[in-house]
Amino acid sequence: MDESREAFLAFIDSCVTSFEAWDILAYLAAHPQATLSLDRMAADLGRRPEDLAAAAALLEVRGVLVGEPDGVGWRLTESAELRADVDAFNTAIANNKDRLFVLTRLLENLSR
């Protein structure tokens, strides 16, 4: 397995830990410059804020999300590496075959 694939798998395993995280990452790709609140993301994603809270907190711990100083929302990290990982994830889920691969990996991780 080449290094880029290993890095992509590591990103999936550490950040795409739930369907809520999947939704947040896809949302971030569509809104890379926005400051996002749970309420806004939940409304846009058709989810409840409390359903997204744990996934958002984990993505913040992993460095993908950066909390705003007022504590009300997040923005996507400025880390070029993590932004590239988010972009790679969203490119993958836009392709049927690659989306199935990511989904299978997520389901395998959830079953452990």
Backbone as a printed PyTorch tensor [residue, N CA C, xyz], in Angstrom:
tensor([[[  0.8540,  -1.1730,   0.0000],
         [  0.0000,   0.0000,   0.0000],
         [  0.9030,   1.2400,   0.0000]],

        [[  0.6030,   2.2060,  -0.8480],
         [  1.4500,   3.3880,  -0.8890],
         [  1.1230,   4.3310,   0.2680]],

        [[  2.0270,   5.2900,   0.4940],
         [  1.8970,   6.1810,   1.6460],
         [  0.6250,   7.0200,   1.6130]],

        [[  0.2280,   7.4890,   0.4290],
         [ -0.9690,   8.3250,   0.3540],
         [ -2.2190,   7.5250,   0.7050]],

        [[ -2.2650,   6.2760,   0.2990],
         [ -3.4120,   5.4290,   0.6490],
         [ -3.4230,   5.1380,   2.1470]],

        [[ -2.2500,   4.8750,   2.7020],
         [ -2.1600,   4.6520,   4.1450],
         [ -2.6030,   5.8950,   4.9110]],

        [[ -2.1990,   7.0530,   4.4490],
         [ -2.5960,   8.3020,   5.1000],
         [ -4.1040,   8.5070,   4.9930]],

        [[ -4.6730,   8.1730,   3.8380],
         [ -6.1190,   8.3090,   3.6600],
         [ -6.8710,   7.3600,   4.5940]],

        [[ -6.3920,   6.1240,   4.6970],
         [ -7.0200,   5.1720,   5.6090],
         [ -6.9020,   5.6350,   7.0590]],

        [[ -5.7660,   6.1860,   7.4150],
         [ -5.5890,   6.7030,   8.7800],
         [ -6.5710,   7.8410,   9.0470]],

        [[ -6.7930,   8.7020,   8.0560],
         [ -7.7610,   9.7850,   8.2160],
         [ -9.1670,   9.2250,   8.3980]],

        [[ -9.5450,   8.2740,   7.5850],
         [-10.8730,   7.6590,   7.7140],
         [-11.0250,   7.0370,   9.0990]],

        [[-10.0240,   6.2710,   9.5050],
         [-10.1120,   5.5720,  10.7810],
         [-10.1600,   6.5180,  11.9770]],

        [[ -9.5180,   7.6640,  11.8700],
         [ -9.4860,   8.5700,  13.0180],
         [-10.5580,   9.6550,  12.9810]],

        [[-11.0420,   9.9970,  11.8020],
         [-11.9780,  11.1220,  11.7010],
         [-13.3710,  10.7450,  11.1950]],

        [[-13.4850,   9.7380,  10.3690],
         [-14.7800,   9.3270,   9.8390],
         [-15.2770,   8.1690,  10.7150]],

        [[-15.6000,   8.5150,  11.9410],
         [-15.9180,   7.5110,  12.9620],
         [-17.4130,   7.2960,  13.1370]],

        [[-18.2070,   8.0500,  12.3950],
         [-19.6650,   7.9350,  12.4880],
         [-20.2680,   8.5550,  11.2340]],

        [[-21.5430,   8.3010,  11.0410],
         [-22.2270,   8.9350,   9.9100],
         [-22.3800,  10.4370,  10.1380]],

        [[-22.4250,  10.8370,  11.3920],
         [-22.4830,  12.2730,  11.7020],
         [-21.1690,  12.9440,  11.2980]],

        [[-20.0400,  12.2940,  11.5940],
         [-18.7450,  12.8410,  11.1840],
         [-18.6620,  12.9060,   9.6570]],

        [[-19.1560,  11.8620,   9.0010],
         [-19.2150,  11.8410,   7.5280],
         [-19.9530,  13.0840,   7.0340]],

        [[-21.1320,  13.3350,   7.5980],
         [-21.9300,  14.4830,   7.1700],
         [-21.2090,  15.8050,   7.4220]],

        [[-20.5710,  15.9250,   8.5750],
         [-19.8570,  17.1660,   8.8940],
         [-18.7120,  17.3800,   7.9090]],

        [[-17.9480,  16.3430,   7.6280],
         [-16.8280,  16.4750,   6.6950],
         [-17.3010,  16.8450,   5.2920]],

        [[-18.3880,  16.2440,   4.8470],
         [-18.9420,  16.6020,   3.5370],
         [-19.4320,  18.0490,   3.5510]],

        [[-20.0390,  18.4440,   4.6540],
         [-20.5290,  19.8200,   4.7900],
         [-19.3610,  20.8070,   4.7600]],

        [[-18.2750,  20.4720,   5.4410],
         [-17.1030,  21.3510,   5.4630],
         [-16.5130,  21.5450,   4.0740]],

        [[-16.5320,  20.5200,   3.2730],
         [-16.0060,  20.6540,   1.9150],
         [-16.8280,  21.6490,   1.1050]],

        [[-18.1220,  21.6750,   1.3600],
         [-19.0000,  22.6020,   0.6420],
         [-18.9350,  24.0190,   1.2110]],

        [[-18.4790,  24.1400,   2.4580],
         [-18.4210,  25.4470,   3.1360],
         [-17.0630,  25.6370,   3.8130]],

        [[-15.9600,  25.5910,   3.0580],
         [-14.6300,  25.5770,   3.6840],
         [-14.2460,  26.8620,   4.4130]],

        [[-14.8670,  27.9690,   4.1060],
         [-14.5130,  29.2310,   4.7530],
         [-15.5050,  29.6620,   5.8330]],

        [[-16.5600,  28.9040,   5.9990],
         [-17.6270,  29.3030,   6.9260],
         [-17.2650,  29.0060,   8.3750]],

        [[-17.8440,  29.8030,   9.2560],
         [-17.8500,  29.4820,  10.6770],
         [-19.1690,  28.7730,  10.9180]],

        [[-19.0980,  27.5670,  11.4490],
         [-20.2660,  26.7120,  11.5480],
         [-20.6750,  26.4990,  12.9960]],

        [[-21.9450,  26.5630,  13.2320],
         [-22.4780,  26.2100,  14.5450],
         [-23.2090,  24.8770,  14.4100]],

        [[-23.4030,  24.2150,  15.5430],
         [-24.1630,  22.9610,  15.5080],
         [-25.5590,  23.2000,  14.9570]],

        [[-26.1920,  24.2820,  15.3740],
         [-27.5540,  24.5650,  14.9160],
         [-27.6040,  24.7500,  13.4040]],

        [[-26.6520,  25.4880,  12.8630],
         [-26.6370,  25.7380,  11.4190],
         [-26.3780,  24.4460,  10.6510]],

        [[-25.3470,  23.6990,  11.0760],
         [-25.0580,  22.4390,  10.3940],
         [-26.2410,  21.4890,  10.4980]],

        [[-26.8230,  21.3950,  11.6880],
         [-27.9470,  20.4730,  11.8880],
         [-29.1090,  20.8360,  10.9660]],

        [[-29.4320,  22.1150,  10.8920],
         [-30.5330,  22.5410,  10.0300],
         [-30.2300,  22.2220,   8.5700]],

        [[-29.0090,  22.4950,   8.1450],
         [-28.6310,  22.2510,   6.7500],
         [-28.5460,  20.7620,   6.4240]],

        [[-28.1880,  19.9490,   7.4290],
         [-28.0270,  18.5130,   7.2100],
         [-29.2710,  17.6980,   7.5390]],

        [[-30.2770,  18.3490,   8.1050],
         [-31.4920,  17.6290,   8.4770],
         [-31.2800,  16.7340,   9.6900]],

        [[-30.4120,  17.1670,  10.5810],
         [-30.1200,  16.4090,  11.8020],
         [-30.3830,  17.2930,  13.0090]],

        [[-30.3690,  16.6750,  14.1780],
         [-30.5080,  17.4400,  15.4180],
         [-29.1170,  17.8430,  15.9070]],

        [[-28.9880,  19.0460,  16.4810],
         [-27.6630,  19.4800,  16.9630],
         [-27.0190,  18.4740,  17.9120]],

        [[-27.8080,  17.9070,  18.8060],
         [-27.2380,  16.9580,  19.7710],
         [-26.7000,  15.6990,  19.0900]],

        [[-27.2140,  15.3880,  17.8940],
         [-26.7060,  14.2350,  17.1600],
         [-25.3270,  14.5140,  16.5520]],

        [[-25.0360,  15.7760,  16.2870],
         [-23.7690,  16.1530,  15.6750],
         [-22.6990,  16.5040,  16.7000]],

        [[-23.0920,  16.7670,  17.9300],
         [-22.1770,  17.3020,  18.9410],
         [-20.9570,  16.4190,  19.1740]],

        [[-21.1500,  15.1310,  19.3660],
         [-20.0180,  14.2380,  19.6510],
         [-19.0640,  14.1690,  18.4660]],

        [[-19.6060,  14.0960,  17.2620],
         [-18.7570,  14.0270,  16.0710],
         [-17.9780,  15.3300,  15.8990]],

        [[-18.6200,  16.4620,  16.1310],
         [-17.9270,  17.7520,  16.0200],
         [-16.8280,  17.8590,  17.0700]],

        [[-17.1090,  17.4030,  18.2820],
         [-16.0970,  17.4410,  19.3460],
         [-14.8960,  16.5740,  18.9810]],

        [[-15.1490,  15.3900,  18.4260],
         [-14.0540,  14.5120,  18.0270],
         [-13.2420,  15.1460,  16.8940]],

        [[-13.9120,  15.7430,  15.9300],
         [-13.1990,  16.3920,  14.8300],
         [-12.3720,  17.5750,  15.3300]],

        [[-12.8440,  18.2130,  16.3890],
         [-12.0520,  19.2900,  16.9890],
         [-10.8120,  18.7040,  17.6720]],

        [[-10.9700,  17.6220,  18.4110],
         [ -9.8320,  16.9640,  19.0550],
         [ -8.8220,  16.5070,  18.0050]],

        [[ -9.3030,  16.0170,  16.8820],
         [ -8.4270,  15.5260,  15.8100],
         [ -7.7930,  16.6680,  15.0110]],

        [[ -8.2320,  17.9080,  15.2550],
         [ -7.6390,  19.0590,  14.5940],
         [ -8.3020,  19.4800,  13.3110]],

        [[ -9.3370,  18.7710,  12.8900],
         [-10.0310,  19.1150,  11.6450],
         [-10.8620,  20.3840,  11.8380]],

        [[-11.5230,  20.4860,  12.9700],
         [-12.2890,  21.6820,  13.3180],
         [-11.5140,  22.4930,  14.3460]],

        [[-11.6210,  23.7990,  14.2210],
         [-11.0100,  24.7170,  15.1730],
         [-12.1430,  25.5160,  15.8030]],

        [[-12.2140,  25.4860,  17.1130],
         [-13.2710,  26.2170,  17.8110],
         [-13.0810,  27.7120,  17.7020]],

        [[-14.1850,  28.4000,  17.5650],
         [-14.1620,  29.8540,  17.5440],
         [-13.9460,  30.3810,  18.9680]],

        [[-13.3060,  31.5310,  19.1100],
         [-13.0360,  32.0670,  20.4540],
         [-14.3010,  32.2770,  21.2980]],

        [[-15.4170,  32.5720,  20.6520],
         [-16.6520,  32.7850,  21.4060],
         [-17.3030,  31.4750,  21.8480]],

        [[-16.7410,  30.3530,  21.3960],
         [-17.2510,  29.0500,  21.7930],
         [-18.5520,  28.6420,  21.1350]],

        [[-18.9900,  29.3960,  20.1350],
         [-20.2860,  29.1370,  19.5130],
         [-20.1820,  28.2370,  18.2830]],

        [[-19.0560,  28.1940,  17.6510],
         [-18.9670,  27.4150,  16.4250],
         [-17.5560,  26.9990,  16.1100]],

        [[-17.3870,  26.4670,  14.9130],
         [-16.1010,  25.9810,  14.4420],
         [-15.8720,  26.4590,  13.0230]],

        [[-14.6160,  26.3240,  12.6450],
         [-14.2390,  26.5190,  11.2520],
         [-13.2670,  25.4090,  10.8950]],

        [[-13.1050,  25.1870,   9.6290],
         [-12.1750,  24.1740,   9.1470],
         [-10.7530,  24.6300,   9.4650]],

        [[ -9.9260,  23.7090,   9.8720],
         [ -8.5330,  23.9980,  10.1890],
         [ -7.8210,  24.6860,   9.0300]],

        [[ -6.7680,  25.3860,   9.3560],
         [ -5.9150,  25.9810,   8.3200],
         [ -4.8110,  25.0070,   7.9040]],

        [[ -4.6920,  23.8790,   8.5960],
         [ -3.6670,  22.8860,   8.2760],
         [ -3.8490,  22.3940,   6.8410]],

        [[ -2.8270,  22.6120,   6.0330],
         [ -2.8990,  22.1770,   4.6320],
         [ -3.0670,  20.6610,   4.5380]],

        [[ -2.4050,  19.9360,   5.4170],
         [ -2.4910,  18.4690,   5.3980],
         [ -3.9100,  17.9970,   5.7190]],

        [[ -4.5070,  18.5420,   6.7580],
         [ -5.8670,  18.1230,   7.1220],
         [ -6.8910,  18.5910,   6.0970]],

        [[ -6.6910,  19.7790,   5.5400],
         [ -7.5970,  20.2360,   4.4750],
         [ -7.5000,  19.3040,   3.2690]],

        [[ -6.2900,  18.8660,   2.9540],
         [ -6.1120,  17.9180,   1.8430],
         [ -6.8150,  16.6030,   2.1590]],

        [[ -6.7680,  16.1640,   3.4270],
         [ -7.4690,  14.9450,   3.8210],
         [ -8.9820,  15.1040,   3.6670]],

        [[ -9.5090,  16.2540,   4.0700],
         [-10.9480,  16.5140,   3.9220],
         [-11.3160,  16.5300,   2.4440]],

        [[-10.4790,  17.1660,   1.6340],
         [-10.7340,  17.1930,   0.1840],
         [-10.6800,  15.7880,  -0.4140]],

        [[ -9.7090,  14.9840,   0.0210],
         [ -9.5960,  13.6080,  -0.4890],
         [-10.8190,  12.7890,  -0.0910]],

        [[-11.2860,  12.9760,   1.1350],
         [-12.4950,  12.2850,   1.5900],
         [-13.6790,  12.6670,   0.7080]],

        [[-13.8410,  13.9450,   0.4570],
         [-14.9900,  14.3960,  -0.3300],
         [-14.8790,  14.0110,  -1.7960]],

        [[-13.6770,  13.9530,  -2.3200],
         [-13.4820,  13.4450,  -3.6740],
         [-13.8770,  11.9720,  -3.7230]],

        [[-13.4660,  11.2330,  -2.7000],
         [-13.7840,   9.8000,  -2.6540],
         [-15.2870,   9.5540,  -2.5830]],

        [[-15.9900,  10.3120,  -1.7540],
         [-17.4250,  10.0370,  -1.6180],
         [-18.2330,  10.5500,  -2.8020]],

        [[-17.6000,  11.3200,  -3.6760],
         [-18.2900,  11.7760,  -4.8850],
         [-18.2580,  10.7060,  -5.9810]],

        [[-17.4020,   9.7000,  -5.8110],
         [-17.2430,   8.6170,  -6.7740],
         [-17.9020,   7.3650,  -6.2040]],

        [[-18.7790,   6.7310,  -6.9610],
         [-19.5330,   5.5800,  -6.4460],
         [-18.6430,   4.4800,  -5.8720]],

        [[-17.6190,   4.0750,  -6.5970],
         [-16.7560,   2.9860,  -6.1420],
         [-15.9950,   3.3950,  -4.8830]],

        [[-15.4270,   4.5890,  -4.8940],
         [-14.6590,   5.0520,  -3.7400],
         [-15.5710,   5.3000,  -2.5320]],

        [[-16.7810,   5.7920,  -2.7870],
         [-17.7350,   6.0080,  -1.6850],
         [-18.0580,   4.6770,  -1.0110]],

        [[-18.2300,   3.6410,  -1.8060],
         [-18.4950,   2.3120,  -1.2560],
         [-17.3160,   1.8310,  -0.4100]],

        [[-16.0980,   2.1090,  -0.8600],
         [-14.9170,   1.7430,  -0.0870],
         [-14.9130,   2.4630,   1.2690]],

        [[-15.1510,   3.7680,   1.2570],
         [-15.1540,   4.5470,   2.5070],
         [-16.2840,   4.0600,   3.4130]],

        [[-17.4460,   3.8230,   2.8450],
         [-18.5820,   3.3340,   3.6280],
         [-18.2670,   1.9790,   4.2520]],

        [[-17.6750,   1.0940,   3.4850],
         [-17.3090,  -0.2210,   4.0070],
         [-16.3080,  -0.0910,   5.1460]],

        [[-15.3380,   0.7940,   4.9880],
         [-14.3370,   1.0040,   6.0450],
         [-15.0110,   1.5490,   7.3050]],

        [[-15.9100,   2.5060,   7.1520],
         [-16.6340,   3.0520,   8.2930],
         [-17.4340,   1.9510,   8.9870]],

        [[-18.1560,   1.1550,   8.2240],
         [-18.9560,   0.0850,   8.8220],
         [-18.0800,  -0.9520,   9.5280]],

        [[-16.9340,  -1.2720,   8.9350],
         [-15.9980,  -2.1940,   9.5960],
         [-15.5310,  -1.6180,  10.9270]],

        [[-15.1980,  -0.3340,  10.9240],
         [-14.7370,   0.3120,  12.1610],
         [-15.8560,   0.3730,  13.2060]],

        [[-17.0680,   0.6150,  12.7720],
         [-18.1960,   0.6760,  13.7170],
         [-18.4960,  -0.6860,  14.3160]],

        [[-18.1830,  -1.7490,  13.6000],
         [-18.5030,  -3.0920,  14.0870],
         [-17.4650,  -3.6150,  15.0810]],

        [[-16.3840,  -2.9080,  15.2600],
         [-15.3300,  -3.3490,  16.1960],
         [-15.6380,  -2.9550,  17.6100]]])
